[in-house]
Amino acid sequence: MSKKNEQKHTFEQKTISSIQDIGKMVQQIRKESKLTQHHAALLCGVTPKFLSELETGKNKHFSLRLILRVMHFFGIELVCKKRTIK
């Protein structure tokens, strides 16, 4: 997002367990930013179809590279850690 369109989003740290979780977060930030899917996709460098499918979780075989590109654009950080086995 450009500096003039940049908004501060407040999210608690979330555990992501599916692509759908990422898609919901992306969709929420996109809507808060008042961007259409088409415009956001162009700015992210992905197709509108890709962004739509990510937000809705319709496609189960996404490119991690493209997901990370979209996450980076929307300011979503990916942090990985070893989970505790109960």
CORSULMO-V285805 format. One record per pair of residues at least 24 apart in sequence whose ideal C-beta (glycine too) atoms are under 10 Angstrom apart, sorted by the first residue. I is the first residue (numbers start at 1). J is the second residue. D is the distance in Angstrom with one decimal. If there is no record, write none. Layout:
i: (I I)
j: (J J)
d: (D D)
This chain:
i: (1 1 1 1 1 1 1 1 1 2 5 5 5 5 6 6 7 7 7 7 8 8 9 9 9 9 11 11 11 13 13 14 15 15 16 16 16 18 18 19 19 19 19 19 19 19 19 19 20 20 20 20 20 20 21 22 22 22 22 22 22 22 22 22 22 23 23 23 23 23 23 23 23 23 23 23 23 24 24 24 24 25 25 25 25 26 26 26 26 26 26 26 26 26 27 27 27 27 27 27 28 28 29 29 29 29 29 29 30 30 30 30 31 32 33 33 35 40 40 40 41 41 43 43 43 44 44 44 44 44 44 45 45 45 46 46)
j: (29 30 33 35 40 43 73 74 75 43 33 34 35 43 33 75 32 33 34 75 32 75 33 74 75 76 75 76 77 77 79 76 81 83 76 78 79 57 60 53 54 57 58 59 60 61 62 67 54 55 56 57 58 60 57 54 55 57 62 67 68 70 71 76 78 51 52 53 54 55 56 57 58 59 62 67 70 54 55 56 57 55 71 74 76 51 54 55 67 70 71 73 74 76 51 52 54 55 56 74 55 74 70 71 73 74 75 76 55 70 73 74 55 74 74 75 74 70 73 74 70 73 70 73 74 69 70 71 72 73 74 69 70 73 70 73)
d: (9.2 9.9 6.4 8.2 9.2 7.5 6.9 7.5 7.5 8.7 6.6 8.3 8.2 9.5 8.5 8.2 6.2 5.8 8.8 9.3 9.7 9.2 8.4 8.2 6.9 8.9 9.6 8.2 9.9 9.7 8.1 9.8 10.0 8.7 9.6 8.2 9.7 7.3 9.5 9.3 7.1 5.8 9.8 8.1 7.0 9.4 6.1 7.5 9.2 9.1 8.1 3.6 9.5 9.7 8.7 7.1 9.2 8.8 9.0 6.4 9.9 8.4 7.0 7.6 8.9 9.0 9.4 8.2 4.7 4.5 6.5 5.2 9.1 9.7 9.3 9.1 9.3 9.8 7.4 9.3 8.1 9.4 8.4 8.0 6.1 7.6 6.2 5.9 8.8 5.9 7.1 9.0 5.8 7.0 8.9 9.6 8.4 4.1 8.2 9.7 9.3 9.3 10.0 9.7 9.4 4.6 7.3 7.2 7.5 9.2 9.5 6.8 9.6 9.7 7.7 9.8 9.4 8.3 7.8 8.2 8.5 9.9 9.8 6.5 9.8 5.9 5.0 9.4 8.5 4.6 8.1 6.1 8.8 8.1 6.2 9.1)
